[in-house]
Amino acid sequence: MAIADLFATPEGILTLAPSSKKELLEMLATEASARIDQPQDRILDAILARERLGPTALGRGVALPHARVDWLDKPFAVLARLERGIDMDARDGEPVDLVFLVLWPEAASEGFLPALSNICRVLRDNQLPRQLRQARSAEEALQTLVAADRPPI
C-alpha cells in the first residue's frame, strides 16, 4: 500500500507536545479514536500490547508504533511531529520526534508487513525525516511523504 493511501489527507499529520512515551501513546490513541470511531482505550490497549513486545523506535528520531486489530475495516495511520524529542527506548539512544502510528485490520494482514516495510524504506533516505521536521504545515508534510513514496529502482 502506498503511503499516500495511508495518509490521504493533511488531517493525518499532527503536531503534538507529549512529555513522555506514555503520554504520546495516549495522545495518538485519542487522535485515532476521533478518526476511526473506536474507543480510545481500545486503541491504546492495542498499541501498548505491541510495545510490550519491544520498542517500536527505529532510530534517528523516528518511531513506528503499530498494531494489527480485528475491529478495524481499513488501514489507518497518522504521523505525529513532536515539538521536542522524547525517549522511546531507541537502540541508538536518540530521542524520537517523528512518530508514524499504523493500525491495520487483522482481516487484511497480507498487506501489513509490506506497508510497514514501505514506510521504513522511504525513511532510509536521510533527507525525508529532515524534510518532515522542517515542513511548515501538515499539507507540506503530506506532500513530502507522497513525493518520497516512489517505487524502488
C-alpha positions as CSV (number, residue, x, y, z in Angstrom):
1,M,0.0,0.0,0.0
2,A,1.3,3.4,-0.9
3,I,2.0,5.9,1.8
4,A,-0.3,8.3,0.1
5,D,-3.2,5.8,0.7
6,L,-2.4,5.7,4.4
7,F,-2.1,9.5,4.8
8,A,-4.8,10.6,2.4
9,T,-5.4,14.0,4.0
10,P,-3.4,16.6,5.9
11,E,-5.5,15.8,8.9
12,G,-3.3,12.7,9.2
13,I,-0.3,14.8,10.1
14,L,-0.3,16.1,13.7
15,T,1.9,18.3,15.8
16,L,2.0,17.1,19.4
17,A,3.9,18.0,22.6
18,P,4.0,15.0,24.8
19,S,6.3,14.9,27.8
20,S,6.7,11.1,27.8
21,K,6.2,7.9,25.7
22,K,3.1,7.1,27.7
23,E,1.6,10.5,27.1
24,L,2.4,10.3,23.4
25,L,0.7,6.9,23.0
26,E,-2.3,8.2,24.9
27,M,-2.5,11.3,22.6
28,L,-2.2,9.1,19.5
29,A,-4.9,6.8,20.7
30,T,-7.2,9.9,21.4
31,E,-6.5,11.3,17.9
32,A,-7.1,7.9,16.3
33,S,-10.3,7.4,18.3
34,A,-11.8,10.6,16.8
35,R,-11.0,9.5,13.3
36,I,-11.9,5.8,13.3
37,D,-14.8,5.8,15.7
38,Q,-13.3,3.4,18.2
39,P,-12.9,3.8,21.9
40,Q,-9.6,5.5,22.9
41,D,-8.9,2.7,25.5
42,R,-9.3,0.0,22.8
43,I,-6.8,1.7,20.6
44,L,-4.3,2.4,23.4
45,D,-4.5,-1.2,24.6
46,A,-3.6,-2.4,21.1
47,I,-0.7,0.0,20.8
48,L,0.6,-0.9,24.3
49,A,0.3,-4.6,23.7
50,R,2.6,-4.2,20.7
51,E,5.0,-2.0,22.7
52,R,5.3,-4.7,25.3
53,L,6.9,-7.0,22.7
54,G,9.7,-4.5,22.1
55,P,10.2,-0.8,21.4
56,T,9.0,0.4,18.0
57,A,11.6,3.2,17.8
58,L,13.5,2.8,14.6
59,G,16.4,5.1,15.4
60,R,17.4,8.5,14.1
61,G,14.5,10.1,15.9
62,V,11.7,8.0,14.3
63,A,9.2,5.6,15.8
64,L,6.6,3.3,14.2
65,P,4.1,2.1,16.8
66,H,1.7,-0.3,15.1
67,A,-0.8,-3.0,15.8
68,R,-3.0,-5.4,13.9
69,V,-6.5,-5.4,15.2
70,D,-9.7,-7.3,14.5
71,W,-12.1,-4.3,14.9
72,L,-10.9,-2.2,12.0
73,D,-12.2,-2.3,8.4
74,K,-9.4,-0.5,6.7
75,P,-5.8,0.6,7.5
76,F,-5.3,3.8,9.4
77,A,-2.2,5.9,10.0
78,V,-1.2,9.2,11.4
79,L,2.1,10.9,11.5
80,A,2.9,13.0,14.6
81,R,5.7,15.5,14.6
82,L,6.7,16.2,18.1
83,E,7.6,19.7,19.4
84,R,10.5,18.1,21.3
85,G,12.0,14.6,21.2
86,I,11.1,12.0,23.8
87,D,12.7,8.8,25.0
88,M,11.1,5.8,23.3
89,D,13.9,3.3,24.0
90,A,15.5,3.6,20.6
91,R,18.6,1.4,20.1
92,D,20.6,4.4,19.1
93,G,19.5,6.3,22.2
94,E,18.2,9.2,20.1
95,P,15.0,11.0,21.3
96,V,12.1,10.4,19.0
97,D,10.4,13.4,17.3
98,L,8.7,11.7,14.3
99,V,6.1,9.0,15.0
100,F,4.1,7.0,12.5
101,L,1.2,5.2,14.1
102,V,-0.2,2.4,11.9
103,L,-3.3,0.4,12.8
104,W,-4.1,-2.5,10.5
105,P,-7.2,-4.7,10.1
106,E,-6.4,-8.3,11.0
107,A,-8.6,-9.4,8.0
108,A,-6.2,-7.7,5.6
109,S,-3.0,-9.0,7.2
110,E,-1.3,-9.7,3.9
111,G,-0.7,-6.0,3.3
112,F,0.6,-5.2,6.8
113,L,4.2,-6.0,6.5
114,P,4.6,-4.5,3.0
115,A,3.1,-1.3,4.3
116,L,5.4,-1.1,7.3
117,S,8.3,-2.0,5.0
118,N,7.4,0.8,2.6
119,I,7.4,3.3,5.4
120,C,10.8,2.1,6.6
121,R,12.1,2.2,3.1
122,V,11.2,5.8,2.5
123,L,12.6,6.8,5.9
124,R,16.0,5.3,5.0
125,D,16.5,8.4,2.9
126,N,18.2,10.7,5.4
127,Q,16.6,13.7,3.8
128,L,13.0,12.6,4.4
129,P,13.0,12.8,8.2
130,R,14.7,16.2,8.0
131,Q,12.1,17.4,5.4
132,L,9.2,16.2,7.6
133,R,10.7,18.0,10.6
134,Q,11.1,21.2,8.6
135,A,7.7,21.2,6.9
136,R,5.8,24.4,7.7
137,S,2.4,22.8,7.6
138,A,0.6,19.4,7.6
139,E,-0.1,19.9,3.8
140,E,3.6,20.3,3.2
141,A,4.5,17.3,5.3
142,L,1.9,15.2,3.4
143,Q,3.3,16.4,0.0
144,T,6.8,15.4,1.2
145,L,5.6,11.9,2.1
146,V,3.8,11.4,-1.2
147,A,6.9,12.6,-3.1
148,A,9.1,10.3,-1.2
149,D,7.0,7.2,-1.9
150,R,8.4,6.1,-5.2
151,P,8.8,2.5,-6.1
152,P,12.4,1.2,-5.6
153,I,14.6,1.2,-8.6
